[in-house]
Amino acid sequence: MKKQFIFLLITVIIGLGGCSGEGNGKTTVREASDPENNRIVATTVAVTEILDALKLDLIGIPTSHKDLPKRYNGVTEVGNPMSPDMERIMSLNPKEVMSVTTLKYDLESVFDDAGIHTRYVNLQSIEHMHKEIIDLGKEYDREAEAEKIVQTFEEKVAEINKKIQGKKPPRVLILMGVPGSYLVATDRSYIGNLVEISGGTNVFSGEKVEYLASNTEYLQRANPDIILRAAHGMPDEVVKMFDKEFKENDIWKHFNAVKNDRVYDLEELLFGTTANLAAPQALDALFGMLYPEENESNEIEKGVHGE
């Protein structure tokens, strides 16, 4: 029962992260510009943004409260990532529909029953995303664009690696929340991957799954140096939920991270549930949280040099 609850919550987190609260109720099908006749439908925001960076046209895009690339203005919306509109997708007659591996368990039978060929893009880490981008570049004759995207990430990772050399890694606890509940993100989650690259050690490493059910007493024994709180779906509500939990549940005041004021709320647009093109900015933001003394020393140096 616990495993089923965790999986359901993960699915909700991903779905809420990419969907609109109300939807737009569109039922008309628009024939989008697709001169190369690739006929691709993207069902998640992260995949849509990657395909835009590869300069690929789409005939279907996810319904989302987030701003999607201008290239796809007016393109038919096919519903939220967690429960795409199968009838609308079928009416578009796509050659390929793209979702993500994190949703495969939930969606595979639905797409198979509809006879829709679906590619599940692996965005569970930056390394996996790099491979997927390179593969898509080769398949759709966008190798130069793919190499450029990956190079940007690799340069940022090299920059971070140089900064963290010789530093003692802080121990980090990541909480992933939706309104009313939250899970613990392990090192196998995307944000866990970002923490590792940024020089932190996830207090829940070596797990076989991306997320675990939370147990405050067990979490307190882990006693992290830093707590990261990721809010998805309705971030303002989730932050309020976290604030209430930390205020009313007495156990949190015993955490070193709380005592030392090292609790950070992650911005939803930078820290998605799957890897995305905001990864370089997310790494910069995380490094500042994990090593605030570096930011302070940089500010002092700027002041000394009059910058």
C-alpha positions as CSV (number, residue, x, y, z in Angstrom):
1,M,0.0,0.0,0.0
2,K,2.8,2.4,0.9
3,K,4.6,1.8,-2.5
4,Q,1.3,2.4,-4.3
5,F,0.8,5.7,-2.4
6,I,4.4,6.8,-3.2
7,F,4.0,6.0,-6.9
8,L,0.6,7.9,-7.0
9,L,2.2,10.9,-5.4
10,I,5.1,10.9,-7.8
11,T,2.7,10.8,-10.7
12,V,0.7,13.7,-9.2
13,I,3.9,15.7,-8.7
14,I,4.9,15.3,-12.4
15,G,1.4,15.9,-13.7
16,L,0.9,19.0,-11.6
17,G,4.3,20.3,-12.6
18,G,3.3,20.4,-16.3
19,C,-0.4,21.0,-16.4
20,S,-2.7,23.9,-16.1
21,G,-5.0,24.1,-13.1
22,E,-8.0,24.7,-15.3
23,G,-7.1,23.7,-18.9
24,N,-8.3,25.5,-21.9
25,G,-11.0,23.2,-23.0
26,K,-9.9,23.2,-26.7
27,T,-11.4,20.6,-28.9
28,T,-10.4,21.8,-32.3
29,V,-7.4,20.4,-34.1
30,R,-5.0,22.8,-35.7
31,E,-2.7,21.7,-38.5
32,A,0.6,23.1,-37.3
33,S,3.5,24.1,-39.5
34,D,5.5,20.9,-40.0
35,P,7.5,21.3,-43.3
36,E,9.7,18.3,-42.6
37,N,6.6,16.1,-41.9
38,N,8.0,14.8,-38.6
39,R,4.5,14.9,-37.0
40,I,5.7,14.9,-33.4
41,V,3.6,15.4,-30.3
42,A,5.3,16.3,-27.1
43,T,3.3,15.6,-23.9
44,T,5.6,17.2,-21.2
45,V,7.1,20.7,-20.9
46,A,10.7,19.6,-20.5
47,V,10.5,17.5,-23.7
48,T,8.8,20.4,-25.5
49,E,11.6,22.8,-24.6
50,I,14.3,20.3,-25.7
51,L,12.6,19.9,-29.1
52,D,12.4,23.7,-29.4
53,A,16.2,24.0,-28.7
54,L,16.7,21.3,-31.5
55,K,14.6,23.5,-33.8
56,L,11.9,20.9,-34.4
57,D,8.3,21.7,-35.2
58,L,5.5,20.0,-33.3
59,I,1.9,19.2,-34.1
60,G,0.9,18.8,-30.4
61,I,2.0,20.2,-27.1
62,P,1.1,19.7,-23.4
63,T,-1.4,21.9,-21.7
64,S,0.5,23.8,-19.1
65,H,0.4,26.9,-16.9
66,K,4.1,27.5,-17.8
67,D,5.1,29.6,-20.8
68,L,6.0,27.3,-23.7
69,P,8.4,28.3,-26.5
70,K,7.0,30.8,-29.0
71,R,7.7,28.4,-31.8
72,Y,4.6,26.5,-30.7
73,N,2.2,29.4,-30.4
74,G,-1.3,28.2,-31.5
75,V,-0.3,24.5,-31.7
76,T,-2.9,22.1,-30.5
77,E,-2.8,21.3,-26.8
78,V,-3.2,17.6,-25.9
79,G,-3.8,17.8,-22.2
80,N,-1.6,17.5,-19.1
81,P,1.4,15.1,-19.0
82,M,-0.2,12.7,-16.5
83,S,-3.4,12.2,-18.5
84,P,-3.1,13.3,-22.1
85,D,-6.2,13.5,-24.3
86,M,-5.9,10.3,-26.4
87,E,-8.7,11.2,-28.9
88,R,-7.1,14.5,-29.6
89,I,-3.6,12.9,-30.1
90,M,-5.1,10.3,-32.4
91,S,-6.9,13.0,-34.4
92,L,-3.5,14.6,-35.1
93,N,-2.2,11.4,-36.7
94,P,1.3,11.7,-35.2
95,K,4.3,9.6,-36.3
96,E,5.8,9.9,-32.8
97,V,4.5,10.9,-29.4
98,M,7.0,11.8,-26.7
99,S,6.6,11.4,-22.9
100,V,9.1,10.7,-20.2
101,T,10.3,7.4,-18.6
102,T,9.1,8.6,-15.2
103,L,5.5,8.3,-16.5
104,K,5.9,5.2,-18.5
105,Y,4.4,2.8,-15.9
106,D,1.3,4.9,-15.7
107,L,0.9,5.7,-19.4
108,E,2.3,2.8,-21.4
109,S,-0.9,0.7,-21.4
110,V,-3.0,3.7,-22.3
111,F,-0.9,4.6,-25.3
112,D,-0.6,0.9,-26.3
113,D,-4.4,0.4,-26.2
114,A,-4.8,3.4,-28.4
115,G,-2.2,2.1,-30.9
116,I,-0.1,5.2,-30.5
117,H,3.7,4.8,-30.9
118,T,5.3,6.5,-27.9
119,R,8.9,7.3,-27.1
120,Y,9.7,7.7,-23.4
121,V,12.5,10.1,-23.0
122,N,14.8,9.5,-20.0
123,L,15.2,12.8,-18.1
124,Q,16.0,11.3,-14.7
125,S,19.5,12.9,-14.7
126,I,21.6,15.3,-16.7
127,E,23.7,12.4,-18.1
128,H,20.5,10.7,-19.3
129,M,19.2,13.9,-20.8
130,H,22.5,14.5,-22.7
131,K,22.2,11.0,-24.3
132,E,18.6,11.6,-25.3
133,I,19.4,15.0,-26.8
134,I,22.3,13.5,-28.8
135,D,20.1,10.6,-30.0
136,L,17.3,12.9,-31.0
137,G,19.8,15.1,-32.9
138,K,21.1,12.2,-34.9
139,E,17.6,10.9,-35.6
140,Y,16.1,14.2,-36.7
141,D,19.2,15.7,-38.5
142,R,19.9,18.2,-35.7
143,E,23.3,17.0,-34.6
144,A,24.9,20.4,-34.5
145,E,22.1,21.8,-32.4
146,A,22.3,18.8,-30.0
147,E,26.1,19.1,-29.6
148,K,25.7,22.8,-28.8
149,I,23.1,22.1,-26.1
150,V,25.2,19.4,-24.5
151,Q,28.3,21.5,-24.6
152,T,26.6,24.2,-22.6
153,F,25.8,21.7,-19.8
154,E,29.3,20.2,-19.9
155,E,30.9,23.6,-19.5
156,K,28.7,24.4,-16.5
157,V,29.5,21.0,-14.9
158,A,33.2,21.5,-15.4
159,E,32.9,25.0,-13.8
160,I,31.1,23.5,-10.8
161,N,33.7,20.7,-10.5
162,K,36.5,23.2,-10.3
163,K,34.7,25.2,-7.6
164,I,34.1,22.2,-5.3
165,Q,37.5,20.7,-5.5
166,G,38.9,20.2,-2.0
167,K,35.7,21.2,-0.3
168,K,33.9,19.1,2.3
169,P,30.5,18.2,0.9
170,P,27.5,19.3,3.0
171,R,24.9,16.6,3.8
172,V,21.6,17.4,2.1
173,L,18.0,16.4,2.7
174,I,15.6,17.0,-0.2
175,L,11.8,17.2,0.4
176,M,9.5,17.0,-2.7
177,G,6.1,18.4,-2.0
178,V,2.6,18.8,-3.5
179,P,-0.3,20.4,-1.6
180,G,-1.0,18.2,1.4
181,S,1.9,15.9,1.3
182,Y,5.6,15.4,0.6
183,L,8.2,12.8,-0.2
184,V,12.0,12.5,0.3
185,A,14.0,12.7,-2.9
186,T,16.9,10.3,-3.1
187,D,20.1,10.6,-5.2
188,R,18.3,8.8,-8.0
189,S,15.9,11.7,-8.5
190,Y,16.7,14.6,-10.8
191,I,17.1,17.1,-8.0
192,G,19.2,14.6,-6.2
193,N,21.4,14.4,-9.3
194,L,21.8,18.2,-9.3
195,V,22.8,18.1,-5.6
196,E,25.5,15.5,-6.3
197,I,26.9,17.5,-9.2
198,S,26.8,20.7,-7.1
199,G,29.0,19.1,-4.5
200,G,26.5,17.9,-1.9
201,T,25.9,14.5,-0.4
202,N,22.3,13.3,-0.3
203,V,21.5,11.8,3.1
204,F,19.4,9.2,1.2
205,S,22.0,7.8,-1.2
206,G,22.3,4.3,-2.6
207,E,18.5,3.8,-2.8
208,K,16.8,2.0,-5.7
209,V,14.0,4.5,-6.1
210,E,13.7,8.2,-6.8
211,Y,11.4,9.0,-3.8
212,L,10.8,7.6,-0.3
213,A,7.9,8.1,2.2
214,S,8.9,10.6,4.9
215,N,9.4,9.8,8.5
216,T,10.5,12.8,10.6
217,E,12.1,10.8,13.3
218,Y,14.2,8.9,10.8
219,L,15.0,12.1,8.9
220,Q,16.2,13.7,12.1
221,R,18.6,10.9,12.8
222,A,20.1,11.6,9.4
223,N,20.6,15.2,10.7
224,P,21.4,17.0,7.4
225,D,23.4,20.2,7.2
226,I,21.0,21.6,4.6
227,I,17.3,21.0,3.8
228,L,16.0,21.7,0.3
229,R,12.2,22.0,-0.1
230,A,10.9,21.6,-3.7
231,A,7.3,22.8,-4.2
232,H,5.4,21.5,-7.2
233,G,1.9,21.9,-8.7
234,M,0.8,24.9,-6.6
235,P,4.2,26.2,-5.2
236,D,2.7,28.9,-3.0
237,E,0.4,26.5,-1.3
238,V,3.2,23.9,-0.8
239,V,5.6,26.5,0.7
240,K,2.8,27.4,3.2
241,M,2.4,23.7,3.9
242,F,6.1,23.3,4.6
243,D,6.2,26.4,6.7
244,K,3.3,25.1,8.8
245,E,4.9,21.6,9.1
246,F,8.2,23.1,10.2
247,K,6.5,25.4,12.7
248,E,4.0,23.0,14.3
249,N,6.0,19.8,14.2
250,D,8.4,20.2,17.1
251,I,10.9,17.7,15.8
252,W,12.2,20.0,13.0
253,K,13.8,22.4,15.5
254,H,16.3,19.7,16.4
255,F,17.6,19.5,12.9
256,N,21.0,21.2,12.4
257,A,19.8,22.6,9.1
258,V,17.0,24.4,10.9
259,K,19.1,25.5,13.8
260,N,21.7,27.0,11.4
261,D,19.0,28.5,9.1
262,R,20.0,26.3,6.2
263,V,16.6,25.5,4.9
264,Y,16.0,26.6,1.3
265,D,12.8,26.6,-0.9
266,L,13.6,25.7,-4.5
267,E,12.1,27.7,-7.4
268,E,9.8,25.5,-9.4
269,L,10.8,26.9,-12.8
270,L,14.4,26.0,-12.1
271,F,14.0,22.8,-10.3
272,G,11.6,20.5,-12.2
273,T,10.8,16.9,-11.5
274,T,12.8,15.8,-14.6
275,A,16.0,17.1,-16.2
276,N,15.4,20.2,-18.4
277,L,17.2,23.0,-20.1
278,A,17.3,25.1,-16.9
279,A,19.9,22.8,-15.5
280,P,22.9,25.2,-15.7
281,Q,21.0,27.9,-13.9
282,A,19.8,25.4,-11.3
283,L,23.4,24.3,-10.7
284,D,24.4,27.9,-10.1
285,A,21.5,28.4,-7.6
286,L,22.3,25.1,-5.8
287,F,26.0,25.9,-5.5
288,G,25.1,29.2,-3.8
289,M,22.9,27.3,-1.3
290,L,25.5,24.6,-0.6
291,Y,28.5,26.9,-0.4
292,P,27.2,30.3,0.7
293,E,30.6,31.3,1.9
294,E,31.8,31.3,-1.7
295,N,29.2,33.9,-2.6
296,E,30.2,36.0,0.4
297,S,33.9,35.9,-0.5
298,N,33.0,36.8,-4.1
299,E,31.0,39.8,-2.9
300,I,33.9,40.9,-0.8
301,E,36.3,40.5,-3.7
302,K,34.0,42.5,-5.9
303,G,33.9,45.2,-3.3
304,V,37.7,45.3,-2.9
305,H,38.1,45.7,-6.7
306,G,35.3,48.2,-7.0
307,E,33.3,46.0,-9.4
